[in-house]
Amino acid sequence: MDRMNDKLDALFGEYRSACPDPDSGADFMPRLWQKIESRRVENTSWFRRMAQVCVMATITLTLLIMVLIPRIQREPVYSATYVDVLDAAQSVDSVDVLVGGDIQ
């Protein structure tokens, strides 16, 4: 058992020499947070840039649609109102009654 403990102690000693403890001091936590923030800024700047591109593309497309659609549709699709259509249908029925004498 002592031999295994000696091997384990040797292994831990090699690990300590390969991976030294981080510098502990008064500025340890501020430096750690600076490293974390620098990585976070890199990631968010990419997402922020993509969001800005998408917003600008949407605004450009919206303005383009607002300008082009009115130019394409200069004439109204329907020139008659609903009342005009009803009046025309009513007058045709009246003529059929007067001429034929019976509504079909």
Gaussian input, Z-matrix of N, CA and C with variables (Angstrom, degrees):
# hf/3-21g

backbone

0 1
 N
 C     1     B1
 C     2     B2     1     A1
 N     3     B3     2     A2     1     D1
 C     4     B4     3     A3     2     D2
 C     5     B5     4     A4     3     D3
 N     6     B6     5     A5     4     D4
 C     7     B7     6     A6     5     D5
 C     8     B8     7     A7     6     D6
 N     9     B9     8     A8     7     D7
 C    10    B10     9     A9     8     D8
 C    11    B11    10    A10     9     D9
 N    12    B12    11    A11    10    D10
 C    13    B13    12    A12    11    D11
 C    14    B14    13    A13    12    D12
 N    15    B15    14    A14    13    D13
 C    16    B16    15    A15    14    D14
 C    17    B17    16    A16    15    D15
 N    18    B18    17    A17    16    D16
 C    19    B19    18    A18    17    D17
 C    20    B20    19    A19    18    D18
 N    21    B21    20    A20    19    D19
 C    22    B22    21    A21    20    D20
 C    23    B23    22    A22    21    D21
 N    24    B24    23    A23    22    D22
 C    25    B25    24    A24    23    D23
 C    26    B26    25    A25    24    D24
 N    27    B27    26    A26    25    D25
 C    28    B28    27    A27    26    D26
 C    29    B29    28    A28    27    D27
 N    30    B30    29    A29    28    D28
 C    31    B31    30    A30    29    D29
 C    32    B32    31    A31    30    D30
 N    33    B33    32    A32    31    D31
 C    34    B34    33    A33    32    D32
 C    35    B35    34    A34    33    D33
 N    36    B36    35    A35    34    D34
 C    37    B37    36    A36    35    D35
 C    38    B38    37    A37    36    D36
 N    39    B39    38    A38    37    D37
 C    40    B40    39    A39    38    D38
 C    41    B41    40    A40    39    D39
 N    42    B42    41    A41    40    D40
 C    43    B43    42    A42    41    D41
 C    44    B44    43    A43    42    D42
 N    45    B45    44    A44    43    D43
 C    46    B46    45    A45    44    D44
 C    47    B47    46    A46    45    D45
 N    48    B48    47    A47    46    D46
 C    49    B49    48    A48    47    D47
 C    50    B50    49    A49    48    D48
 N    51    B51    50    A50    49    D49
 C    52    B52    51    A51    50    D50
 C    53    B53    52    A52    51    D51
 N    54    B54    53    A53    52    D52
 C    55    B55    54    A54    53    D53
 C    56    B56    55    A55    54    D54
 N    57    B57    56    A56    55    D55
 C    58    B58    57    A57    56    D56
 C    59    B59    58    A58    57    D57
 N    60    B60    59    A59    58    D58
 C    61    B61    60    A60    59    D59
 C    62    B62    61    A61    60    D60
 N    63    B63    62    A62    61    D61
 C    64    B64    63    A63    62    D62
 C    65    B65    64    A64    63    D63
 N    66    B66    65    A65    64    D64
 C    67    B67    66    A66    65    D65
 C    68    B68    67    A67    66    D66
 N    69    B69    68    A68    67    D67
 C    70    B70    69    A69    68    D68
 C    71    B71    70    A70    69    D69
 N    72    B72    71    A71    70    D70
 C    73    B73    72    A72    71    D71
 C    74    B74    73    A73    72    D72
 N    75    B75    74    A74    73    D73
 C    76    B76    75    A75    74    D74
 C    77    B77    76    A76    75    D75
 N    78    B78    77    A77    76    D76
 C    79    B79    78    A78    77    D77
 C    80    B80    79    A79    78    D78
 N    81    B81    80    A80    79    D79
 C    82    B82    81    A81    80    D80
 C    83    B83    82    A82    81    D81
 N    84    B84    83    A83    82    D82
 C    85    B85    84    A84    83    D83
 C    86    B86    85    A85    84    D84
 N    87    B87    86    A86    85    D85
 C    88    B88    87    A87    86    D86
 C    89    B89    88    A88    87    D87
 N    90    B90    89    A89    88    D88
 C    91    B91    90    A90    89    D89
 C    92    B92    91    A91    90    D90
 N    93    B93    92    A92    91    D91
 C    94    B94    93    A93    92    D92
 C    95    B95    94    A94    93    D93
 N    96    B96    95    A95    94    D94
 C    97    B97    96    A96    95    D95
 C    98    B98    97    A97    96    D96
 N    99    B99    98    A98    97    D97
 C   100   B100    99    A99    98    D98
 C   101   B101   100   A100    99    D99
 N   102   B102   101   A101   100   D100
 C   103   B103   102   A102   101   D101
 C   104   B104   103   A103   102   D102
 N   105   B105   104   A104   103   D103
 C   106   B106   105   A105   104   D104
 C   107   B107   106   A106   105   D105
 N   108   B108   107   A107   106   D106
 C   109   B109   108   A108   107   D107
 C   110   B110   109   A109   108   D108
 N   111   B111   110   A110   109   D109
 C   112   B112   111   A111   110   D110
 C   113   B113   112   A112   111   D111
 N   114   B114   113   A113   112   D112
 C   115   B115   114   A114   113   D113
 C   116   B116   115   A115   114   D114
 N   117   B117   116   A116   115   D115
 C   118   B118   117   A117   116   D116
 C   119   B119   118   A118   117   D117
 N   120   B120   119   A119   118   D118
 C   121   B121   120   A120   119   D119
 C   122   B122   121   A121   120   D120
 N   123   B123   122   A122   121   D121
 C   124   B124   123   A123   122   D122
 C   125   B125   124   A124   123   D123
 N   126   B126   125   A125   124   D124
 C   127   B127   126   A126   125   D125
 C   128   B128   127   A127   126   D126
 N   129   B129   128   A128   127   D127
 C   130   B130   129   A129   128   D128
 C   131   B131   130   A130   129   D129
 N   132   B132   131   A131   130   D130
 C   133   B133   132   A132   131   D131
 C   134   B134   133   A133   132   D132
 N   135   B135   134   A134   133   D133
 C   136   B136   135   A135   134   D134
 C   137   B137   136   A136   135   D135
 N   138   B138   137   A137   136   D136
 C   139   B139   138   A138   137   D137
 C   140   B140   139   A139   138   D138
 N   141   B141   140   A140   139   D139
 C   142   B142   141   A141   140   D140
 C   143   B143   142   A142   141   D141
 N   144   B144   143   A143   142   D142
 C   145   B145   144   A144   143   D143
 C   146   B146   145   A145   144   D144
 N   147   B147   146   A146   145   D145
 C   148   B148   147   A147   146   D146
 C   149   B149   148   A148   147   D147
 N   150   B150   149   A149   148   D148
 C   151   B151   150   A150   149   D149
 C   152   B152   151   A151   150   D150
 N   153   B153   152   A152   151   D151
 C   154   B154   153   A153   152   D152
 C   155   B155   154   A154   153   D153
 N   156   B156   155   A155   154   D154
 C   157   B157   156   A156   155   D155
 C   158   B158   157   A157   156   D156
 N   159   B159   158   A158   157   D157
 C   160   B160   159   A159   158   D158
 C   161   B161   160   A160   159   D159
 N   162   B162   161   A161   160   D160
 C   163   B163   162   A162   161   D161
 C   164   B164   163   A163   162   D162
 N   165   B165   164   A164   163   D163
 C   166   B166   165   A165   164   D164
 C   167   B167   166   A166   165   D165
 N   168   B168   167   A167   166   D166
 C   169   B169   168   A168   167   D167
 C   170   B170   169   A169   168   D168
 N   171   B171   170   A170   169   D169
 C   172   B172   171   A171   170   D170
 C   173   B173   172   A172   171   D171
 N   174   B174   173   A173   172   D172
 C   175   B175   174   A174   173   D173
 C   176   B176   175   A175   174   D174
 N   177   B177   176   A176   175   D175
 C   178   B178   177   A177   176   D176
 C   179   B179   178   A178   177   D177
 N   180   B180   179   A179   178   D178
 C   181   B181   180   A180   179   D179
 C   182   B182   181   A181   180   D180
 N   183   B183   182   A182   181   D181
 C   184   B184   183   A183   182   D182
 C   185   B185   184   A184   183   D183
 N   186   B186   185   A185   184   D184
 C   187   B187   186   A186   185   D185
 C   188   B188   187   A187   186   D186
 N   189   B189   188   A188   187   D187
 C   190   B190   189   A189   188   D188
 C   191   B191   190   A190   189   D189
 N   192   B192   191   A191   190   D190
 C   193   B193   192   A192   191   D191
 C   194   B194   193   A193   192   D192
 N   195   B195   194   A194   193   D193
 C   196   B196   195   A195   194   D194
 C   197   B197   196   A196   195   D195
 N   198   B198   197   A197   196   D196
 C   199   B199   198   A198   197   D197
 C   200   B200   199   A199   198   D198
 N   201   B201   200   A200   199   D199
 C   202   B202   201   A201   200   D200
 C   203   B203   202   A202   201   D201
 N   204   B204   203   A203   202   D202
 C   205   B205   204   A204   203   D203
 C   206   B206   205   A205   204   D204
 N   207   B207   206   A206   205   D205
 C   208   B208   207   A207   206   D206
 C   209   B209   208   A208   207   D207
 N   210   B210   209   A209   208   D208
 C   211   B211   210   A210   209   D209
 C   212   B212   211   A211   210   D210
 N   213   B213   212   A212   211   D211
 C   214   B214   213   A213   212   D212
 C   215   B215   214   A214   213   D213
 N   216   B216   215   A215   214   D214
 C   217   B217   216   A216   215   D215
 C   218   B218   217   A217   216   D216
 N   219   B219   218   A218   217   D217
 C   220   B220   219   A219   218   D218
 C   221   B221   220   A220   219   D219
 N   222   B222   221   A221   220   D220
 C   223   B223   222   A222   221   D221
 C   224   B224   223   A223   222   D222
 N   225   B225   224   A224   223   D223
 C   226   B226   225   A225   224   D224
 C   227   B227   226   A226   225   D225
 N   228   B228   227   A227   226   D226
 C   229   B229   228   A228   227   D227
 C   230   B230   229   A229   228   D228
 N   231   B231   230   A230   229   D229
 C   232   B232   231   A231   230   D230
 C   233   B233   232   A232   231   D231
 N   234   B234   233   A233   232   D232
 C   235   B235   234   A234   233   D233
 C   236   B236   235   A235   234   D234
 N   237   B237   236   A236   235   D235
 C   238   B238   237   A237   236   D236
 C   239   B239   238   A238   237   D237
 N   240   B240   239   A239   238   D238
 C   241   B241   240   A240   239   D239
 C   242   B242   241   A241   240   D240
 N   243   B243   242   A242   241   D241
 C   244   B244   243   A243   242   D242
 C   245   B245   244   A244   243   D243
 N   246   B246   245   A245   244   D244
 C   247   B247   246   A246   245   D245
 C   248   B248   247   A247   246   D246
 N   249   B249   248   A248   247   D247
 C   250   B250   249   A249   248   D248
 C   251   B251   250   A250   249   D249
 N   252   B252   251   A251   250   D250
 C   253   B253   252   A252   251   D251
 C   254   B254   253   A253   252   D252
 N   255   B255   254   A254   253   D253
 C   256   B256   255   A255   254   D254
 C   257   B257   256   A256   255   D255
 N   258   B258   257   A257   256   D256
 C   259   B259   258   A258   257   D257
 C   260   B260   259   A259   258   D258
 N   261   B261   260   A260   259   D259
 C   262   B262   261   A261   260   D260
 C   263   B263   262   A262   261   D261
 N   264   B264   263   A263   262   D262
 C   265   B265   264   A264   263   D263
 C   266   B266   265   A265   264   D264
 N   267   B267   266   A266   265   D265
 C   268   B268   267   A267   266   D266
 C   269   B269   268   A268   267   D267
 N   270   B270   269   A269   268   D268
 C   271   B271   270   A270   269   D269
 C   272   B272   271   A271   270   D270
 N   273   B273   272   A272   271   D271
 C   274   B274   273   A273   272   D272
 C   275   B275   274   A274   273   D273
 N   276   B276   275   A275   274   D274
 C   277   B277   276   A276   275   D275
 C   278   B278   277   A277   276   D276
 N   279   B279   278   A278   277   D277
 C   280   B280   279   A279   278   D278
 C   281   B281   280   A280   279   D279
 N   282   B282   281   A281   280   D280
 C   283   B283   282   A282   281   D281
 C   284   B284   283   A283   282   D282
 N   285   B285   284   A284   283   D283
 C   286   B286   285   A285   284   D284
 C   287   B287   286   A286   285   D285
 N   288   B288   287   A287   286   D286
 C   289   B289   288   A288   287   D287
 C   290   B290   289   A289   288   D288
 N   291   B291   290   A290   289   D289
 C   292   B292   291   A291   290   D290
 C   293   B293   292   A292   291   D291
 N   294   B294   293   A293   292   D292
 C   295   B295   294   A294   293   D293
 C   296   B296   295   A295   294   D294
 N   297   B297   296   A296   295   D295
 C   298   B298   297   A297   296   D296
 C   299   B299   298   A298   297   D297
 N   300   B300   299   A299   298   D298
 C   301   B301   300   A300   299   D299
 C   302   B302   301   A301   300   D300
 N   303   B303   302   A302   301   D301
 C   304   B304   303   A303   302   D302
 C   305   B305   304   A304   303   D303
 N   306   B306   305   A305   304   D304
 C   307   B307   306   A306   305   D305
 C   308   B308   307   A307   306   D306
 N   309   B309   308   A308   307   D307
 C   310   B310   309   A309   308   D308
 C   311   B311   310   A310   309   D309

   B1=1.4348
   B2=1.5329
   B3=1.3363
   B4=1.4598
   B5=1.5332
   B6=1.3274
   B7=1.4656
   B8=1.5224
   B9=1.3201
   B10=1.4716
   B11=1.5274
   B12=1.3173
   B13=1.4669
   B14=1.5227
   B15=1.3376
   B16=1.4654
   B17=1.5316
   B18=1.3358
   B19=1.4764
   B20=1.5292
   B21=1.3339
   B22=1.4629
   B23=1.5276
   B24=1.3201
   B25=1.4712
   B26=1.5306
   B27=1.3256
   B28=1.4645
   B29=1.5384
   B30=1.3302
   B31=1.4610
   B32=1.5265
   B33=1.3203
   B34=1.4656
   B35=1.5193
   B36=1.3123
   B37=1.4680
   B38=1.5178
   B39=1.3400
   B40=1.4696
   B41=1.5294
   B42=1.3167
   B43=1.4692
   B44=1.5311
   B45=1.3182
   B46=1.4717
   B47=1.5204
   B48=1.3040
   B49=1.4735
   B50=1.5333
   B51=1.3252
   B52=1.4681
   B53=1.5249
   B54=1.3091
   B55=1.4713
   B56=1.5205
   B57=1.3162
   B58=1.4614
   B59=1.5269
   B60=1.3179
   B61=1.4607
   B62=1.5269
   B63=1.3253
   B64=1.4598
   B65=1.5249
   B66=1.3158
   B67=1.4641
   B68=1.5146
   B69=1.2937
   B70=1.4534
   B71=1.5217
   B72=1.2842
   B73=1.4520
   B74=1.5115
   B75=1.2954
   B76=1.4607
   B77=1.5221
   B78=1.3214
   B79=1.4713
   B80=1.5283
   B81=1.3294
   B82=1.4632
   B83=1.5284
   B84=1.3239
   B85=1.4695
   B86=1.5288
   B87=1.3398
   B88=1.4617
   B89=1.5303
   B90=1.3452
   B91=1.4731
   B92=1.5208
   B93=1.3290
   B94=1.4573
   B95=1.5297
   B96=1.3406
   B97=1.4693
   B98=1.5223
   B99=1.3188
   B100=1.4695
   B101=1.5218
   B102=1.3153
   B103=1.4654
   B104=1.5280
   B105=1.3243
   B106=1.4694
   B107=1.5262
   B108=1.3079
   B109=1.4638
   B110=1.5248
   B111=1.3232
   B112=1.4626
   B113=1.5227
   B114=1.3225
   B115=1.4692
   B116=1.5213
   B117=1.3079
   B118=1.4610
   B119=1.5240
   B120=1.3182
   B121=1.4618
   B122=1.5206
   B123=1.3302
   B124=1.4633
   B125=1.5214
   B126=1.3230
   B127=1.4625
   B128=1.5233
   B129=1.3083
   B130=1.4626
   B131=1.5229
   B132=1.3120
   B133=1.4619
   B134=1.5280
   B135=1.3262
   B136=1.4629
   B137=1.5312
   B138=1.3320
   B139=1.4642
   B140=1.5269
   B141=1.3187
   B142=1.4506
   B143=1.5300
   B144=1.3194
   B145=1.4605
   B146=1.5377
   B147=1.3354
   B148=1.4687
   B149=1.5216
   B150=1.3150
   B151=1.4633
   B152=1.5219
   B153=1.3144
   B154=1.4602
   B155=1.5238
   B156=1.3210
   B157=1.4690
   B158=1.5244
   B159=1.3290
   B160=1.4728
   B161=1.5240
   B162=1.3176
   B163=1.4655
   B164=1.5306
   B165=1.3070
   B166=1.4664
   B167=1.5303
   B168=1.3254
   B169=1.4661
   B170=1.5262
   B171=1.3287
   B172=1.4606
   B173=1.5210
   B174=1.3047
   B175=1.4727
   B176=1.5200
   B177=1.3216
   B178=1.4694
   B179=1.5158
   B180=1.3154
   B181=1.4666
   B182=1.5216
   B183=1.3187
   B184=1.4635
   B185=1.5218
   B186=1.3171
   B187=1.4703
   B188=1.5217
   B189=1.3143
   B190=1.4605
   B191=1.5257
   B192=1.3158
   B193=1.4632
   B194=1.5280
   B195=1.3356
   B196=1.4664
   B197=1.5255
   B198=1.3109
   B199=1.4617
   B200=1.5237
   B201=1.3230
   B202=1.4617
   B203=1.5252
   B204=1.2961
   B205=1.4680
   B206=1.5283
   B207=1.3196
   B208=1.4678
   B209=1.5294
   B210=1.3106
   B211=1.4719
   B212=1.5214
   B213=1.3156
   B214=1.4644
   B215=1.5256
   B216=1.3098
   B217=1.4594
   B218=1.5260
   B219=1.2928
   B220=1.4676
   B221=1.5259
   B222=1.3303
   B223=1.4640
   B224=1.5232
   B225=1.3056
   B226=1.4684
   B227=1.5267
   B228=1.2730
   B229=1.4551
   B230=1.5246
   B231=1.3304
   B232=1.4546
   B233=1.5242
   B234=1.3406
   B235=1.4618
   B236=1.5271
   B237=1.3123
   B238=1.4576
   B239=1.5260
   B240=1.3198
   B241=1.4571
   B242=1.5191
   B243=1.3040
   B244=1.4515
   B245=1.5262
   B246=1.3133
   B247=1.4734
   B248=1.5237
   B249=1.3448
   B250=1.4668
   B251=1.5235
   B252=1.3096
   B253=1.4669
   B254=1.5237
   B255=1.3218
   B256=1.4624
   B257=1.5223
   B258=1.3170
   B259=1.4593
   B260=1.5249
   B261=1.3121
   B262=1.4600
   B263=1.5233
   B264=1.3058
   B265=1.4572
   B266=1.5241
   B267=1.3178
   B268=1.4637
   B269=1.5206
   B270=1.3014
   B271=1.4632
   B272=1.5209
   B273=1.3185
   B274=1.4600
   B275=1.5213
   B276=1.3267
   B277=1.4626
   B278=1.5262
   B279=1.3194
   B280=1.4622
   B281=1.5208
   B282=1.2995
   B283=1.4656
   B284=1.5215
   B285=1.3172
   B286=1.4558
   B287=1.5331
   B288=1.3089
   B289=1.4575
   B290=1.5251
   B291=1.3102
   B292=1.4576
   B293=1.5179
   B294=1.3216
   B295=1.4611
   B296=1.5214
   B297=1.3140
   B298=1.4665
   B299=1.5102
   B300=1.2492
   B301=1.4428
   B302=1.5190
   B303=1.2961
   B304=1.4606
   B305=1.5385
   B306=1.3188
   B307=1.4662
   B308=1.5123
   B309=1.2894
   B310=1.4746
   B311=1.4950
   A1=110.42
   A2=115.94
   A3=119.68
   A4=111.34
   A5=114.65
   A6=118.65
   A7=111.17
   A8=117.83
   A9=122.11
   A10=110.35
   A11=116.44
   A12=119.18
   A13=111.31
   A14=117.15
   A15=120.68
   A16=110.81
   A17=116.41
   A18=120.39
   A19=110.41
   A20=115.14
   A21=119.15
   A22=110.98
   A23=117.20
   A24=120.72
   A25=110.57
   A26=117.42
   A27=121.20
   A28=109.87
   A29=116.38
   A30=120.40
   A31=110.96
   A32=117.52
   A33=120.63
   A34=111.30
   A35=117.83
   A36=121.66
   A37=111.39
   A38=117.18
   A39=121.24
   A40=110.50
   A41=115.77
   A42=119.60
   A43=110.49
   A44=117.19
   A45=120.79
   A46=111.02
   A47=116.63
   A48=118.56
   A49=111.20
   A50=117.85
   A51=121.01
   A52=111.96
   A53=116.39
   A54=121.30
   A55=108.90
   A56=117.15
   A57=117.88
   A58=111.09
   A59=115.05
   A60=120.65
   A61=109.23
   A62=117.03
   A63=118.69
   A64=110.02
   A65=113.97
   A66=118.65
   A67=109.22
   A68=114.68
   A69=117.59
   A70=107.33
   A71=114.13
   A72=119.73
   A73=109.31
   A74=115.74
   A75=120.49
   A76=111.88
   A77=117.49
   A78=119.53
   A79=112.66
   A80=117.97
   A81=120.99
   A82=111.61
   A83=117.85
   A84=121.42
   A85=112.10
   A86=120.23
   A87=118.40
   A88=112.75
   A89=116.86
   A90=118.52
   A91=110.99
   A92=116.77
   A93=120.07
   A94=110.39
   A95=116.93
   A96=119.90
   A97=111.29
   A98=118.25
   A99=120.20
   A100=110.34
   A101=117.14
   A102=120.40
   A103=110.81
   A104=116.05
   A105=120.09
   A106=110.11
   A107=118.07
   A108=121.66
   A109=111.98
   A110=117.89
   A111=119.66
   A112=110.68
   A113=117.03
   A114=119.30
   A115=110.89
   A116=117.36
   A117=121.27
   A118=110.67
   A119=118.18
   A120=122.16
   A121=110.41
   A122=117.16
   A123=119.80
   A124=110.55
   A125=117.89
   A126=120.88
   A127=111.34
   A128=117.30
   A129=119.13
   A130=111.57
   A131=118.02
   A132=118.35
   A133=110.44
   A134=117.71
   A135=120.28
   A136=110.08
   A137=116.42
   A138=119.74
   A139=110.61
   A140=116.75
   A141=120.27
   A142=110.20
   A143=117.40
   A144=121.37
   A145=110.95
   A146=116.56
   A147=119.57
   A148=110.58
   A149=117.91
   A150=120.71
   A151=110.53
   A152=118.29
   A153=120.92
   A154=110.80
   A155=117.08
   A156=120.50
   A157=110.03
   A158=117.28
   A159=120.34
   A160=111.58
   A161=117.75
   A162=121.03
   A163=110.13
   A164=117.08
   A165=119.85
   A166=111.12
   A167=117.38
   A168=120.25
   A169=110.72
   A170=117.22
   A171=121.12
   A172=111.26
   A173=117.18
   A174=120.73
   A175=110.34
   A176=116.80
   A177=120.39
   A178=110.96
   A179=117.49
   A180=120.96
   A181=111.21
   A182=117.62
   A183=121.53
   A184=110.99
   A185=117.26
   A186=120.23
   A187=111.27
   A188=116.80
   A189=120.45
   A190=110.79
   A191=116.84
   A192=120.68
   A193=110.49
   A194=116.58
   A195=119.77
   A196=111.70
   A197=117.71
   A198=120.79
   A199=111.02
   A200=118.11
   A201=120.80
   A202=113.91
   A203=119.08
   A204=120.42
   A205=112.02
   A206=120.60
   A207=117.80
   A208=113.24
   A209=117.92
   A210=119.99
   A211=111.53
   A212=117.63
   A213=120.96
   A214=110.15
   A215=117.92
   A216=122.02
   A217=110.25
   A218=117.23
   A219=120.48
   A220=111.35
   A221=116.58
   A222=120.06
   A223=109.16
   A224=116.64
   A225=117.53
   A226=109.97
   A227=116.18
   A228=121.47
   A229=110.28
   A230=116.91
   A231=121.56
   A232=107.98
   A233=115.08
   A234=117.99
   A235=111.82
   A236=118.09
   A237=121.30
   A238=110.15
   A239=114.56
   A240=119.27
   A241=109.33
   A242=116.24
   A243=121.69
   A244=110.90
   A245=116.37
   A246=120.73
   A247=110.33
   A248=117.29
   A249=120.03
   A250=111.46
   A251=117.15
   A252=120.75
   A253=110.28
   A254=118.51
   A255=120.97
   A256=111.37
   A257=116.49
   A258=120.32
   A259=110.89
   A260=117.13
   A261=120.45
   A262=110.47
   A263=118.46
   A264=121.17
   A265=110.67
   A266=117.78
   A267=121.79
   A268=110.74
   A269=117.69
   A270=119.76
   A271=110.89
   A272=119.01
   A273=121.45
   A274=109.71
   A275=119.16
   A276=122.04
   A277=110.84
   A278=116.98
   A279=120.20
   A280=110.80
   A281=117.03
   A282=120.02
   A283=109.66
   A284=118.09
   A285=120.71
   A286=110.98
   A287=119.36
   A288=122.87
   A289=109.40
   A290=116.87
   A291=119.36
   A292=112.60
   A293=117.65
   A294=120.75
   A295=111.73
   A296=116.04
   A297=119.61
   A298=112.86
   A299=118.20
   A300=120.92
   A301=112.99
   A302=118.09
   A303=120.26
   A304=108.89
   A305=115.96
   A306=120.47
   A307=107.89
   A308=115.77
   A309=119.20
   A310=111.33
   D1=-38.19
   D2=179.45
   D3=-64.04
   D4=-34.53
   D5=178.79
   D6=-64.81
   D7=-39.08
   D8=178.50
   D9=-68.18
   D10=-39.26
   D11=177.07
   D12=-64.11
   D13=-38.45
   D14=177.58
   D15=-64.09
   D16=-41.76
   D17=178.25
   D18=-64.44
   D19=-41.57
   D20=179.68
   D21=-66.19
   D22=-40.11
   D23=176.69
   D24=-63.54
   D25=-39.38
   D26=178.26
   D27=-65.30
   D28=-41.39
   D29=178.73
   D30=-63.45
   D31=-44.16
   D32=177.30
   D33=-64.25
   D34=-36.31
   D35=177.27
   D36=-63.39
   D37=-42.82
   D38=177.11
   D39=-64.23
   D40=-38.99
   D41=179.68
   D42=-64.75
   D43=-42.79
   D44=179.20
   D45=-62.94
   D46=-38.74
   D47=-179.76
   D48=-73.32
   D49=-31.11
   D50=179.11
   D51=-77.57
   D52=-35.25
   D53=-178.79
   D54=-122.99
   D55=88.49
   D56=-178.11
   D57=-70.39
   D58=159.01
   D59=178.26
   D60=-66.38
   D61=145.01
   D62=176.43
   D63=-65.50
   D64=153.90
   D65=179.99
   D66=-61.93
   D67=121.40
   D68=176.83
   D69=-103.75
   D70=128.40
   D71=-179.68
   D72=-165.34
   D73=-169.52
   D74=-178.08
   D75=-69.38
   D76=-29.27
   D77=-177.30
   D78=-101.89
   D79=17.68
   D80=-178.97
   D81=-62.50
   D82=-52.97
   D83=-177.66
   D84=-66.30
   D85=-43.61
   D86=177.55
   D87=-60.68
   D88=-39.54
   D89=177.92
   D90=-67.21
   D91=-37.55
   D92=178.24
   D93=-62.67
   D94=-43.79
   D95=179.50
   D96=-68.42
   D97=-31.73
   D98=175.89
   D99=-64.29
   D100=-40.81
   D101=177.48
   D102=-64.07
   D103=-43.73
   D104=179.72
   D105=-63.39
   D106=-46.01
   D107=-179.43
   D108=-64.53
   D109=-36.72
   D110=179.44
   D111=-64.91
   D112=-38.76
   D113=176.64
   D114=-69.49
   D115=-39.04
   D116=-179.63
   D117=-65.20
   D118=-40.46
   D119=-179.74
   D120=-64.04
   D121=-38.80
   D122=178.98
   D123=-61.54
   D124=-43.57
   D125=-179.09
   D126=-70.14
   D127=-44.42
   D128=-177.43
   D129=-71.07
   D130=-28.82
   D131=179.55
   D132=-66.64
   D133=-34.93
   D134=178.28
   D135=-67.22
   D136=-44.76
   D137=178.78
   D138=-66.25
   D139=-39.94
   D140=178.88
   D141=-62.52
   D142=-41.04
   D143=179.44
   D144=-63.93
   D145=-41.76
   D146=178.86
   D147=-66.55
   D148=-38.64
   D149=178.11
   D150=-65.19
   D151=-39.91
   D152=178.74
   D153=-65.02
   D154=-40.01
   D155=178.23
   D156=-63.62
   D157=-43.93
   D158=179.90
   D159=-64.80
   D160=-40.37
   D161=179.19
   D162=-65.49
   D163=-44.23
   D164=179.91
   D165=-64.98
   D166=-39.08
   D167=177.75
   D168=-64.54
   D169=-39.31
   D170=178.62
   D171=-65.89
   D172=-43.59
   D173=178.63
   D174=-63.40
   D175=-43.72
   D176=179.31
   D177=-62.40
   D178=-44.72
   D179=179.35
   D180=-63.93
   D181=-40.28
   D182=178.95
   D183=-63.47
   D184=-45.81
   D185=178.54
   D186=-64.51
   D187=-39.11
   D188=178.31
   D189=-63.39
   D190=-42.16
   D191=178.48
   D192=-66.04
   D193=-39.93
   D194=-179.74
   D195=-64.60
   D196=-29.40
   D197=-179.67
   D198=-86.17
   D199=-41.24
   D200=-173.00
   D201=-78.12
   D202=-40.05
   D203=-175.23
   D204=-62.98
   D205=-45.68
   D206=176.86
   D207=-62.98
   D208=-32.09
   D209=178.07
   D210=-70.73
   D211=-33.81
   D212=179.58
   D213=-73.36
   D214=-39.35
   D215=-176.74
   D216=-101.26
   D217=68.78
   D218=179.14
   D219=-74.53
   D220=-40.89
   D221=179.93
   D222=-95.01
   D223=143.14
   D224=176.19
   D225=-69.58
   D226=149.57
   D227=-178.35
   D228=-67.66
   D229=-43.19
   D230=179.00
   D231=-112.79
   D232=129.60
   D233=-179.75
   D234=-96.66
   D235=-14.02
   D236=-179.11
   D237=-103.21
   D238=150.07
   D239=176.22
   D240=-89.27
   D241=173.23
   D242=179.82
   D243=-63.59
   D244=-38.12
   D245=179.25
   D246=-65.83
   D247=-39.31
   D248=178.07
   D249=-62.92
   D250=-40.76
   D251=179.63
   D252=-65.93
   D253=-42.55
   D254=177.93
   D255=-64.83
   D256=-39.20
   D257=178.87
   D258=-64.19
   D259=-41.34
   D260=179.38
   D261=-66.97
   D262=-38.99
   D263=179.15
   D264=-68.56
   D265=-38.38
   D266=179.14
   D267=-66.23
   D268=-40.64
   D269=-177.99
   D270=-68.91
   D271=-33.79
   D272=177.59
   D273=-66.61
   D274=-40.92
   D275=178.66
   D276=-64.90
   D277=-37.88
   D278=-179.98
   D279=-65.86
   D280=-38.93
   D281=179.29
   D282=-66.95
   D283=-40.16
   D284=178.90
   D285=-62.44
   D286=-38.17
   D287=179.44
   D288=-67.79
   D289=-43.23
   D290=-178.10
   D291=-68.91
   D292=-39.36
   D293=-177.70
   D294=-79.85
   D295=-51.25
   D296=-174.83
   D297=-87.01
   D298=-24.15
   D299=-179.56
   D300=82.98
   D301=-7.26
   D302=-179.08
   D303=-143.12
   D304=144.64
   D305=177.87
   D306=-86.01
   D307=130.77
   D308=-178.48
   D309=-90.57

